[in-house]
Amino acid sequence: MKRLSALVLLVALTFAGLIQAKAQIFMGPDSARQADKAGKKQQKALNKAAKKQQKAIKKAQKAQRKAAKRK
């Protein structure tokens, strides 16, 4: 039960962190380029967080299966 609640908490916190922020709009001649670069950086961070979340979920599921076999 503790693992399940920890997993739910992990998923909730991860989704809260995954809310995508808009790329900051810069002033100047390179504003479009800088905004695009910031957007790509944000997307990369989101992809990394999603991958980390999937890994944590798989690990928790594996631990649950292992615990179920022991009973």
C-alpha positions in Angstrom: 0.0 0.0 0.0 2.9 2.4 0.8 4.4 1.7 -2.6 1.1 2.4 -4.4 0.6 5.7 -2.5 4.3 6.7 -3.3 3.7 5.9 -6.9 0.6 8.0 -7.0 2.4 10.9 -5.3 5.3 10.6 -7.8 2.9 10.6 -10.8 1.0 13.6 -9.4 4.2 15.6 -8.7 5.7 14.7 -12.1 2.5 15.9 -14.0 2.6 19.1 -12.0 6.1 19.7 -13.2 5.3 18.7 -16.8 2.9 21.6 -17.4 4.6 23.2 -20.3 5.5 26.9 -19.9 5.4 29.1 -22.9 8.8 30.1 -24.4 9.7 33.5 -23.2 9.4 36.2 -25.9 12.6 38.2 -26.3 13.0 41.6 -27.8 15.5 42.3 -30.6 16.4 41.0 -34.0 17.0 37.4 -32.8 13.7 37.1 -30.9 12.2 34.4 -33.1 15.5 32.4 -32.9 15.8 32.8 -29.2 12.2 31.9 -28.6 12.6 28.8 -30.7 15.8 27.8 -28.9 14.0 28.3 -25.5 11.1 26.2 -26.7 13.4 23.4 -27.8 15.2 23.5 -24.4 11.8 23.3 -22.6 10.7 20.3 -24.8 14.0 18.5 -24.1 13.5 19.0 -20.3 9.9 17.7 -20.6 11.0 14.6 -22.6 13.7 13.9 -20.0 11.2 14.2 -17.1 8.7 11.9 -18.9 11.4 9.3 -19.5 12.4 9.5 -15.8 8.8 9.1 -14.8 8.3 6.1 -17.0 11.4 4.5 -15.5 10.1 5.1 -12.0 6.7 3.6 -12.9 8.3 0.5 -14.3 10.5 0.1 -11.3 7.5 0.4 -8.9 5.5 -2.1 -11.0 8.3 -4.5 -10.9 8.6 -4.2 -7.1 4.9 -4.8 -6.7 5.1 -8.0 -8.9 8.0 -9.1 -6.8 6.2 -8.4 -3.6 3.1 -10.3 -4.8 5.2 -13.4 -5.6 6.6 -13.4 -2.0 3.1 -13.6 -0.4 
